[in-house]
Amino acid sequence: MAKLYSGNLNLEINFTGFSAGEIDYEISFFWKENPIVDDSILKREGSYWEKRKKGSFLASESDHDTLIYILEKVMKEDKSYIVRQKSFVPN
């Protein structure tokens, strides 16, 4: 588990296991310890999606359109990016 805090905002990334040789994560954003993401808009169908915590979303190391991939890219290249419909555009 990793928790990053900035004032009342925090990002939490939890390791949830391995599937198909890839690392799986659960990612949550909180404001004053309350989930920011509206849980009603997130998937719950199927055993994969129903295991996530309220207000959290799931990601896999193999997903190149997820937060993990974006964070790795930003850290390696030391520049920020804007996500626009599955493409990453440098600022």
C-alpha positions in Angstrom: 0.0 0.0 0.0 1.1 3.5 -0.8 -0.5 6.7 0.5 0.4 10.1 -0.8 -1.0 13.2 1.1 -1.3 16.8 0.2 -3.3 18.6 2.8 -6.7 17.0 3.0 -6.3 15.2 -0.4 -4.8 11.8 -0.5 -4.1 9.1 -3.2 -4.1 5.5 -2.0 -2.7 2.7 -4.2 -3.1 -0.9 -3.0 -1.5 -4.0 -4.4 -4.4 -6.5 -4.9 -2.6 -9.5 -6.5 -1.3 -11.0 -9.7 -3.3 -12.0 -12.8 -1.9 -13.2 -16.0 1.6 -12.4 -14.8 0.7 -8.7 -14.2 0.4 -6.8 -10.9 -3.1 -5.6 -10.1 -3.9 -2.4 -8.1 -6.8 -0.7 -6.4 -6.6 3.1 -6.7 -8.6 5.5 -4.5 -8.7 9.3 -4.1 -9.9 10.8 -0.8 -10.8 14.3 0.4 -10.8 14.4 4.2 -10.8 10.6 4.3 -14.0 10.4 2.1 -13.9 8.9 -1.4 -13.9 11.5 -4.2 -14.9 9.2 -7.0 -18.7 8.7 -7.3 -19.1 5.0 -6.8 -22.4 4.9 -8.6 -20.7 5.5 -12.0 -18.1 2.7 -11.5 -18.6 -0.9 -12.7 -19.8 -3.5 -10.3 -20.7 -6.3 -12.7 -18.6 -9.5 -12.5 -16.3 -10.9 -9.9 -13.4 -8.7 -11.0 -15.2 -5.4 -10.5 -17.3 -6.3 -7.5 -14.2 -6.8 -5.3 -13.1 -3.2 -5.3 -13.8 -0.8 -2.4 -16.4 1.9 -2.6 -15.1 4.8 -4.7 -12.1 2.9 -5.9 -11.1 1.7 -9.3 -9.0 -1.2 -10.4 -6.0 -1.1 -12.7 -3.4 -3.6 -14.0 0.2 -3.2 -14.8 -0.6 -4.1 -18.3 -3.1 -1.3 -18.8 -1.3 1.5 -20.7 -4.3 3.9 -20.2 -4.3 3.8 -16.5 -3.0 6.0 -13.7 0.0 3.7 -13.0 1.2 4.0 -16.6 0.8 7.8 -16.5 2.7 8.1 -13.2 5.6 6.0 -14.5 5.8 8.0 -17.7 5.8 11.3 -15.8 8.5 10.1 -13.4 10.7 8.8 -16.2 10.4 11.8 -18.5 10.1 14.5 -15.7 7.3 16.3 -17.5 3.6 16.5 -17.1 1.0 15.1 -19.5 -2.6 15.7 -20.4 -4.7 12.6 -21.0 -7.0 13.0 -24.1 -9.0 10.1 -25.3 -6.4 7.4 -24.7 -3.4 9.5 -25.8 -0.8 11.3 -23.7 0.1 14.8 -24.8 3.1 16.6 -23.2 2.2 20.0 -21.7 
